[in-house]
Amino acid sequence: MFTHLVTPDGRLIGQHDAVPAVGQRPLSGWLSGEYLIDPHPITFREPYQGPAFIQVGLYDPNSFERLLTSDGLDALRLPDELTISD
C-alpha cells in the first residue's frame, strides 16, 4: 500500500509505503464494505510549503505495479486540499 503526498501538479513530496495493516490483514481476507484503520506516517522527500493532496493506492505484491481502481486510476486522491507550512 502507498500513501503519497503530492503537489496539485502531481509532484511527489512525501510518502509512506508499507504492507497493509502491518501484514496482519492480507488483502485476501478483506470483506466488501469493511473499514480498516491503517496509519501511514508520511516522510517528506524535500522541504515544502504550499498546497498538497494525499493519494493512496495498492501495489500488486508480485509485480509491485500499482493496482487500478474501478475507474481505471492507479491511485485515489483524497478530495480535501491541505496547506503545508512550517
PATORTI-900150 format. One record per residue: x, y, z of N, C-alpha, C in turn; residue in one letter. Coordinates in nm, 4 decimals, m for minus. Layout:
<dolos>
<dolo <X; Y; Z>; <X; Y; Z>; <X; Y; Z>; "a">
...
</dolos>
This chain:
<dolos>
<dolo <0.0845; m0.1161; 0.0000>; <0.0000; 0.0000; 0.0000>; <0.0890; 0.1224; 0.0000>; "m">
<dolo <0.0416; 0.2301; m0.0655>; <0.1175; 0.3535; m0.0587>; <0.0271; 0.4690; m0.0187>; "f">
<dolo <0.0877; 0.5619; 0.0518>; <0.0255; 0.6888; 0.0850>; <0.1246; 0.7945; 0.0398>; "t">
<dolo <0.0837; 0.8755; m0.0565>; <0.1726; 0.9770; m0.1125>; <0.1162; 1.1158; m0.0871>; "h">
<dolo <0.2029; 1.2087; m0.0604>; <0.1688; 1.3499; m0.0502>; <0.2187; 1.4147; m0.1778>; "l">
<dolo <0.1273; 1.4749; m0.2530>; <0.1629; 1.5310; m0.3834>; <0.1178; 1.6757; m0.3941>; "v">
<dolo <0.1897; 1.7510; m0.4774>; <0.1508; 1.8885; m0.5074>; <0.0317; 1.8856; m0.6033>; "t">
<dolo <m0.0371; 1.9984; m0.6213>; <m0.1506; 1.9999; m0.7142>; <m0.1157; 1.9531; m0.8555>; "p">
<dolo <0.0108; 1.9700; m0.8981>; <0.0503; 1.9238; m1.0316>; <0.1017; 1.7788; m1.0309>; "d">
<dolo <0.0913; 1.7102; m0.9145>; <0.1248; 1.5685; m0.9076>; <0.2666; 1.5346; m0.8652>; "g">
<dolo <0.3474; 1.6342; m0.8287>; <0.4852; 1.6072; m0.7860>; <0.4852; 1.5439; m0.6473>; "r">
<dolo <0.5561; 1.4323; m0.6323>; <0.5652; 1.3606; m0.5055>; <0.6564; 1.4364; m0.4095>; "l">
<dolo <0.6026; 1.4720; m0.2910>; <0.6833; 1.5448; m0.1920>; <0.6978; 1.4677; m0.0612>; "i">
<dolo <0.6181; 1.3638; m0.0426>; <0.6277; 1.2824; 0.0784>; <0.5583; 1.1498; 0.0564>; "g">
<dolo <0.5968; 1.0488; 0.1350>; <0.5353; 0.9196; 0.1135>; <0.5557; 0.8252; 0.2307>; "q">
<dolo <0.4757; 0.7211; 0.2305>; <0.4939; 0.6056; 0.3185>; <0.4371; 0.4851; 0.2454>; "h">
<dolo <0.5195; 0.3857; 0.2205>; <0.4781; 0.2617; 0.1549>; <0.4963; 0.1485; 0.2560>; "d">
<dolo <0.3962; 0.0625; 0.2662>; <0.4049; m0.0483; 0.3617>; <0.3008; m0.1540; 0.3283>; "a">
<dolo <0.3182; m0.2705; 0.3847>; <0.2201; m0.3773; 0.3728>; <0.0946; m0.3321; 0.4480>; "v">
<dolo <m0.0255; m0.3490; 0.3891>; <m0.1480; m0.3058; 0.4579>; <m0.1634; m0.3690; 0.5962>; "p">
<dolo <m0.2106; m0.2892; 0.6901>; <m0.2381; m0.3336; 0.8272>; <m0.1186; m0.4040; 0.8902>; "a">
<dolo <0.0005; m0.3570; 0.8583>; <0.1257; m0.4105; 0.9113>; <0.1345; m0.5625; 0.8910>; "v">
<dolo <0.0766; m0.6101; 0.7810>; <0.0820; m0.7510; 0.7477>; <m0.0155; m0.8385; 0.8252>; "g">
<dolo <m0.0960; m0.7778; 0.9119>; <m0.1888; m0.8550; 0.9950>; <m0.3202; m0.8896; 0.9247>; "q">
<dolo <m0.3520; m0.8190; 0.8147>; <m0.4776; m0.8421; 0.7428>; <m0.4501; m0.8492; 0.5932>; "r">
<dolo <m0.4154; m0.9663; 0.5402>; <m0.3895; m0.9797; 0.3964>; <m0.5120; m0.9401; 0.3146>; "p">
<dolo <m0.4884; m0.8877; 0.1956>; <m0.5982; m0.8455; 0.1081>; <m0.6994; m0.9562; 0.0843>; "l">
<dolo <m0.6530; m1.0792; 0.0795>; <m0.7427; m1.1917; 0.0525>; <m0.8491; m1.2086; 0.1611>; "s">
<dolo <m0.8273; m1.1494; 0.2788>; <m0.9232; m1.1600; 0.3874>; <m1.0125; m1.0388; 0.4047>; "g">
<dolo <m0.9953; m0.9372; 0.3197>; <m1.0776; m0.8172; 0.3322>; <m1.2207; m0.8472; 0.2883>; "w">
<dolo <m1.3153; m0.7848; 0.3552>; <m1.4563; m0.8007; 0.3228>; <m1.5076; m0.6762; 0.2517>; "l">
<dolo <m1.5983; m0.6951; 0.1592>; <m1.6579; m0.5821; 0.0881>; <m1.7255; m0.4887; 0.1884>; "s">
<dolo <m1.6951; m0.3604; 0.1807>; <m1.7542; m0.2614; 0.2695>; <m1.6858; m0.2492; 0.4046>; "g">
<dolo <m1.5841; m0.3287; 0.4269>; <m1.5128; m0.3264; 0.5551>; <m1.4224; m0.2031; 0.5623>; "e">
<dolo <m1.4090; m0.1466; 0.6809>; <m1.3181; m0.0354; 0.7051>; <m1.2026; m0.0832; 0.7909>; "y">
<dolo <m1.0803; m0.0488; 0.7518>; <m0.9619; m0.0813; 0.8295>; <m0.8894; 0.0470; 0.8651>; "l">
<dolo <m0.8407; 0.0559; 0.9863>; <m0.7569; 0.1692; 1.0259>; <m0.6129; 0.1269; 1.0025>; "i">
<dolo <m0.5420; 0.2049; 0.9222>; <m0.4068; 0.1674; 0.8814>; <m0.3202; 0.2934; 0.8755>; "d">
<dolo <m0.2619; 0.3349; 0.9885>; <m0.1817; 0.4584; 0.9904>; <m0.0599; 0.4498; 0.8974>; "p">
<dolo <m0.0330; 0.5608; 0.8309>; <0.0837; 0.5713; 0.7431>; <0.1511; 0.7065; 0.7672>; "h">
<dolo <0.2518; 0.7109; 0.8569>; <0.3220; 0.8368; 0.8811>; <0.4038; 0.8761; 0.7580>; "p">
<dolo <0.3778; 0.9934; 0.7058>; <0.4408; 1.0377; 0.5813>; <0.5737; 1.1069; 0.6101>; "i">
<dolo <0.6765; 1.0657; 0.5369>; <0.8079; 1.1279; 0.5446>; <0.8250; 1.2180; 0.4231>; "t">
<dolo <0.8623; 1.3437; 0.4469>; <0.8842; 1.4374; 0.3367>; <1.0142; 1.4047; 0.2645>; "f">
<dolo <1.0107; 1.4132; 0.1319>; <1.1299; 1.3910; 0.0499>; <1.2150; 1.5160; 0.0412>; "r">
<dolo <1.1531; 1.6308; 0.0617>; <1.2206; 1.7595; 0.0487>; <1.1405; 1.8621; 0.1281>; "e">
<dolo <1.2023; 1.9744; 0.1654>; <1.1249; 2.0802; 0.2306>; <1.0168; 2.1311; 0.1344>; "p">
<dolo <0.8989; 2.1576; 0.1870>; <0.7895; 2.2035; 0.1011>; <0.6919; 2.2854; 0.1829>; "y">
<dolo <0.6407; 2.3908; 0.1211>; <0.5323; 2.4708; 0.1760>; <0.4343; 2.4975; 0.0641>; "q">
<dolo <0.3047; 2.4883; 0.0952>; <0.2043; 2.5168; m0.0050>; <0.0955; 2.4121; m0.0078>; "g">
<dolo <0.0115; 2.4169; m0.1111>; <m0.0993; 2.3230; m0.1197>; <m0.0516; 2.1820; m0.1550>; "p">
<dolo <m0.1250; 2.0832; m0.1052>; <m0.0895; 1.9432; m0.1318>; <m0.2135; 1.8558; m0.1165>; "a">
<dolo <m0.2041; 1.7355; m0.1703>; <m0.3101; 1.6362; m0.1598>; <m0.2502; 1.5041; m0.1143>; "f">
<dolo <m0.3325; 1.4216; m0.0512>; <m0.2930; 1.2853; m0.0168>; <m0.3553; 1.1923; m0.1193>; "i">
<dolo <m0.2751; 1.1000; m0.1714>; <m0.3296; 0.9964; m0.2583>; <m0.2851; 0.8609; m0.2053>; "q">
<dolo <m0.3728; 0.7628; m0.2191>; <m0.3463; 0.6288; m0.1678>; <m0.3716; 0.5256; m0.2765>; "v">
<dolo <m0.3089; 0.4105; m0.2619>; <m0.3308; 0.3032; m0.3575>; <m0.2631; 0.1759; m0.3120>; "g">
<dolo <m0.2798; 0.0742; m0.3931>; <m0.2244; m0.0581; m0.3623>; <m0.1309; m0.1037; m0.4731>; "l">
<dolo <m0.0281; m0.1780; m0.4330>; <0.0632; m0.2409; m0.5276>; <0.0276; m0.3884; m0.5408>; "y">
<dolo <0.0505; m0.4445; m0.6574>; <0.0433; m0.5895; m0.6752>; <0.1628; m0.6474; m0.5996>; "d">
<dolo <0.1409; m0.7432; m0.5069>; <0.2530; m0.7928; m0.4266>; <0.3581; m0.8710; m0.5056>; "p">
<dolo <0.3243; m0.9160; m0.6255>; <0.4206; m0.9920; m0.7064>; <0.4997; m0.9030; m0.8010>; "n">
<dolo <0.4311; m0.8112; m0.8691>; <0.4988; m0.7273; m0.9688>; <0.5343; m0.5888; m0.9155>; "s">
<dolo <0.4750; m0.5496; m0.8033>; <0.4896; m0.4164; m0.7442>; <0.4346; m0.3057; m0.8343>; "f">
<dolo <0.3541; m0.3432; m0.9327>; <0.2852; m0.2427; m1.0140>; <0.1607; m0.1995; m0.9394>; "e">
<dolo <0.1204; m0.0753; m0.9629>; <0.0014; m0.0245; m0.8959>; <m0.1243; m0.0938; m0.9480>; "r">
<dolo <m0.2125; m0.1302; m0.8558>; <m0.3422; m0.1850; m0.8938>; <m0.4343; m0.0706; m0.9340>; "l">
<dolo <m0.5233; m0.0969; m1.0266>; <m0.6139; 0.0065; m1.0759>; <m0.7447; 0.0060; m0.9986>; "l">
<dolo <m0.8018; 0.1245; m0.9831>; <m0.9338; 0.1373; m0.9218>; <m1.0388; 0.0962; m1.0243>; "t">
<dolo <m1.1637; 0.0913; m0.9825>; <m1.2723; 0.0572; m1.0758>; <m1.2860; 0.1632; m1.1852>; "s">
<dolo <m1.2304; 0.2831; m1.1619>; <m1.2313; 0.3903; m1.2623>; <m1.1085; 0.3864; m1.3527>; "d">
<dolo <m1.0205; 0.2884; m1.3315>; <m0.9004; 0.2770; m1.4132>; <m0.7847; 0.3637; m1.3678>; "g">
<dolo <m0.7947; 0.4246; m1.2498>; <m0.6872; 0.5082; m1.1970>; <m0.5918; 0.4231; m1.1136>; "l">
<dolo <m0.4652; 0.4670; m1.1025>; <m0.3695; 0.3890; m1.0242>; <m0.3538; 0.4403; m0.8813>; "d">
<dolo <m0.4361; 0.5387; m0.8422>; <m0.4358; 0.5915; m0.7064>; <m0.5675; 0.6640; m0.6839>; "a">
<dolo <m0.6041; 0.6786; m0.5582>; <m0.7223; 0.7534; m0.5204>; <m0.6759; 0.8788; m0.4488>; "l">
<dolo <m0.7088; 0.9944; m0.5038>; <m0.6706; 1.1213; m0.4416>; <m0.7821; 1.1637; m0.3475>; "r">
<dolo <m0.7450; 1.1891; m0.2212>; <m0.8446; 1.2368; m0.1256>; <m0.8877; 1.3778; m0.1658>; "l">
<dolo <m1.0153; 1.4096; m0.1475>; <m1.0690; 1.5337; m0.2052>; <m1.0240; 1.6629; m0.1381>; "p">
<dolo <m0.9852; 1.6583; m0.0110>; <m0.9517; 1.7829; 0.0576>; <m0.8076; 1.8241; 0.0312>; "d">
<dolo <m0.7887; 1.9501; m0.0056>; <m0.6552; 2.0052; m0.0239>; <m0.5991; 2.0429; 0.1125>; "e">
<dolo <m0.4727; 2.0140; 0.1345>; <m0.4021; 2.0509; 0.2568>; <m0.3132; 2.1714; 0.2281>; "l">
<dolo <m0.2791; 2.2444; 0.3320>; <m0.1785; 2.3506; 0.3184>; <m0.0639; 2.3144; 0.4121>; "t">
<dolo <0.0525; 2.2935; 0.3548>; <0.1724; 2.2573; 0.4319>; <0.2472; 2.3849; 0.4650>; "i">
<dolo <0.2768; 2.4023; 0.5937>; <0.3562; 2.5182; 0.6367>; <0.4494; 2.4731; 0.7476>; "s">
<dolo <0.5491; 2.5554; 0.7777>; <0.6433; 2.5147; 0.8827>; <0.5989; 2.5564; 1.0154>; "d">
</dolos>
